[in-house]
Amino acid sequence: MQGIPSQLRSAIAAAAPAPQAWPVGVCGGVPAEVLIEVQNALSGSRPDGSRETGGKLRMRSVDAADQGELLRHGEIAFGIVRLPIPMPHVVRAVVRDEPLGLVMAREHRLAAHPELTWRDLARQRLLWYEEGCAPGFAETVPAHLAQLGWNSVLHPVNQDQHALFLHALQTTADLVALRPHHAVEREPHLVWRPLPTSSPPRERLAVIAASDCRTARLLQKVAAERGWAFVAD
């Protein structure tokens, strides 16, 4: 529905028959196990608010910056994003909340160090998100690192494709990334090290829905069942 005025898009979405599956927008780099967890949590929920087994989600890649408008117009029922995100009129249910650590190629000169210091990282560039891919998160994490003592130079890469992420780390000298430990622990070409702080930045992956609608109420119910932290707008 590209090119259709926003008011007309909303009217079309409201008048259309309820779909048999939930359309879900997914930001880049979300681990498969998170998608499975969300699928299992919402798969028994139909768009009419009833619960039954066998329901499906239609997941597709959508930049986090675009998900708010799509939620408002009913083009997606839920989104999956990294928090924080500057998006009004949405509710959030945090599915994963984990500390970030350093990731580097196994051949990196710092990979042999079991513990790193801020001085070690002073000359390292940080592989990071391209503009628009993770608004809020992409700004707050480097700011947090600067407060801790690392004013990192950012090296933007498309985070949607793991192959590009891996290629950049393996072919670019003095380049590191940030990931939770479990996200790379099975990757033989990478090494993970904790940040030299007791208060590292965290990755919080959340399901979002538009406020004051049946999807928001359903998400709140599912969050209570699953033990997800629910945050109203």
N, C-alpha and C positions, 0 to 999 in steps of 0.2 A: 504493500500500500504506500510505497514511496511516492511523494508528490501530492498526496491527498491532504487537504487542510486538516489540521489537528482536530477541530470540532467535528468534522465529518467522520474522521477515523474513529473518534470516541463513539459517535452514534452508531456506526456500523458494528463496532465491537459489542455495544450494548444490545443491539437488535439481533445479532447472530445467534443461532442455536448454541446451547452449551456444548463445548467439545467433549469428546470422550476421553481426552487425556489432557494433562496439565502442560502447557508450553512453559519451558524454563530457560532463562538466559544464564549462561555460565561465563564468568570472566576467565581470562587466560591463566594457565598454570595451576588449575585446581586438580589435586591428586584424584586418581580414579576411585580410591577408597572413600573419599568424601562424597563423590557422586553416587556411589553405591549406598552409602549411609542415608543420603537424602532420598534416593529412590525407594529404599526400604521404608523410610518413615512416611512418605507421602503416597506411596503406591496404592494404599487402600483407600484413598480419598478421591471422590469424584468431584468435578467442578460444580455440581449442584449442592455440595455440602454433605452428601451422604458418605458413608464409609462402606467399602466392600473390598474384598481381595481381588487382585488381578488388575487393578488400575495401572495406568502407565504415565510416564513423564516423557515429553518430547524435549530433549535438551539440545541446545545449539549454542555455539560460541557467540557471545555478545559482549562488547566492551562495557566495563562497569559504568563508564560515563554516559552510556546510552540507555541503561536499564531503567532509569527513573521515568523517562518519557514513555517507554514501552509498557511499563506497569500502569501508568496513568491511563493509557488508551486501551488497556486490556489486550495488548498484543503478546504479552507474556503474563503468566499468572504469578510466577515467582522468579527471583534472580538469585544468583550465588556470587558473592563479592567478598573482597577483603575490607575489613574495617580498620580505621574509620573511613567513612565515605560521606561527602557533603551532599546529602540527598534528603530533601524535606518530604514529609508526608509518607514515610514508610516505616514499617516495623521490622525488627531484626531478631533473628534467632541464631545464636552463635553455636556452630556445629563443632568447630575446632579452635582451640586457643593454645598455642605452643610457642616457646621461646625460639628465636632465630639464632642460628649459628653460622659460622663461616664455611663456605664451600669453595674448593679449589681443585684443579686438576692434580692427579697423583704425582705428576712430574713437576709441579710448582715448587719453587725453592723453599717455601715455608711449610710444605706438606710434612716434612720430617720433624717439625716442632710439635710436640704434644700439647704445649700451651703457648699462646701468643700474647703479645703485649700491644698496646696502642702504638708504640714506637715501631714495632714490626709492620703495622698496617699503614703507617704514615705515607708510604710511597705506592700503596696499592690502589688501583681503581676498582670501583664497585659496579659490577654488572647489574643493571637496574631496568626498570620498566620504561617503555616508551610513553610519551605524553598521551594522556587519556586512558591508558590501560588500567591504572589503579589509582584514580584520584583520591586524595586524602591519605591513603596508605603510602603512596609514593612520595609524598612530601613530609609526612610526620616521621618516618623511619630515619631518613638521613639527618633530619633535625635532631632526633634523639641521639644518634651516633655522634653528632657534633658536640652535644652537651657532655657526652661521655669522654670526648677527646679525639675523635676521628672525623676530620672534615674531608670526607671522601669525595673524590672526583668521580662523577657518574658516567657509566658507559652503557647507553641505552641499547637494548636488544629486544626483539620480539619474543615475549615470554610464552606465547601460545604454543610454540613448537620446541619441544624438549631437545630435538636434534640441533637447533640453532644455539640454544643455551649451552649444550655440551660442547659444540664446536667452538664457540667463543672462548670458553674456559681453557680448552686444550690448545688453542692456536694463538692466544693473545697473552703476552708476558705481563706479569704483575697485575693480573685480573682475578678478582675473587667475587663471590656471590653470597647471598644470604638465603638460607632455607632452614626449616625445622629438620632435626636429625633424621626422622623416619622417612622424609621425602627423598633422601639420597643414600640411605644406608645399604641399599641393594645395588647401587651403581658402582661397578668395579673401577671405573675410570676417575672417580671423584673421591675426595677426602673431606670429612667434616670435622671442624674444630669449634669448641665453644668460644664465644666472645669473652674478652677479659673483663667481665663485670658480673655482679650479682643481680643486675636489673637490665637484662638485654631487651631490645625491642621484641615484640611478639607478633606472630601472624594469627589473626582471628578471621576465620572463614565463616560467613554467615549466610543464611537464607533470608531474603527480604521479600516483603509483600506490601502492596499499597495499603495505607491506613484506612480504617473505617469501611472495610468491605469484608465479604465472607472469607476471602483468602487470608486476611489478617487474623480473623478469629480462628480459622482452622490452623494456621501456623502457631498461634498461641497454644492451642490444645495439643498439637503434636509436640511442641517444645516441652510442655509439662510432662508428657508421656515419656519423652526421650531424655529428659534432664538437660536440655539445651537452655542456656541463659537467654531469656526473652527480654527485649528492650523495645518499649513503645516509643513512637516518635515524640 
